[in-house]
Amino acid sequence: MNASATLLPAVVRPAVEDRHWLSSDHCASPVLDLLHALGWTIVDTPEANVHATSPDGRVYVGWLPEDPAAWTRDIAWRVQVQPTDGDTWVQEFGTHTPAEAVAGFVAALVAHSPN
């Protein structure tokens, strides 16, 4: 199968100095800014954890920097999805996962959402 070069995505090679985001700075802003822009309900707890729910209530994103159960398992982010048809599934991200990577995952998850 041959593909025209115009149909293929351009290869992006960021300079080494632009790869600072490849390690976590433990900042939730990239994800929380995305969720806020999408109109999600966002709740901060007194313990500094953040819980967000999609407008349709089927997707939950938690940033859990002060949740002892999450830290015991080296988890900082929890994404839980309840499809309209099917079983609930969960994706968790470790404490060293960059928030930009989590934001990319969430953006891809909601990219084809009807809402």
N, C-alpha and C positions, 0 to 999 in steps of 0.2 A: 504494500500500500504506500503510495507516494503522497506526501502532503506538501502543499505549496508553502514556501517560506513565509508568505504573508499570512497564512493561517496559524502559524506557530507563535506562541508568546515570545516576547523578547526576553533574552537572558539578562537578568539584573545581577550585577556583581558589585555590591556596595564596598566602598573602601574600608579597610580594616578599622580605621578610626570611627566609622559609622556603625560598627557592630557592637557598640557599648550595651545595647539592649539585650544581647544574648545571655547576659547574666542578670539575675534578679536584683533589683534595688529595694525590694519589699514594699513597693509603692503600688497601691491599687488604682490609681488615677486612670490609666488607660481603659480599664474595664468599666469602672464606675462612670466615667465620662460618656462612654459608649451607651451604657444602659440608660443613663439620664437622657441622652439625646434621643433614644428610642422610646421614651415615655414610660419606662418601667417604674413600678413602685419600689422605692429604696428606703430601707429602714436601718438606721444606725442603732446599735445597742450600747448601753452604758459600758460594756466591756470592750468596746471598739471593734466588734464584729459588724459586718454589714450583710444584710439579706435583701435580695432583689427578686421581684416577681414580674414576669412578662404581663402585658396588658390582658392577655387571654387567660392568665393564671396557670398555664401548662408548663412553663419553664421557670426554674428557680436557679439563681446564682448566689452562692454565699462566699464571702471573703471572711475567713475565720482565723485571723491572726492571734486571737486570744481564747480560742476554743480548746480546752485541754484534750478532749477526745480527738480532735483533728490533729493537733500537734504531736500527740502520742504516735500517730500513724504518719507523721511528716506531711500532712495535708494542709494547704493554705486556701485552696479553692475547691468548691464543690458545685457542679452543674448537674441538675436533676431535671429530666424531661418526662412528662406524662403525655404520650401521644394520644390522639383521639381514638385510634385503634391500635391496641398493643400494650405491652407491659412497660412500666416505668423503667428508665435506664439512667445510669449515673456515670459521670466522668469526673474524676478528681485530679487535681494538679498539686504537685509537691511544693514545698516551701521555697525551692530554688528555681521554680518555673517563672520566667519573666511574665509580668502582667501583659505585655504586648502580645505574647503567644496566646495567653488565655483570651484576650480581646479578639484576636484573630479567629480563634476557635468559636467564640460566641457569635462573631459577625458572620462566619460561614454557616453556623447553625440557624440563624434567623434570616439569612439572605433570601431564602425562598418561601418564607412564611407568608401566608395570605394576609396577615395583619400588619 
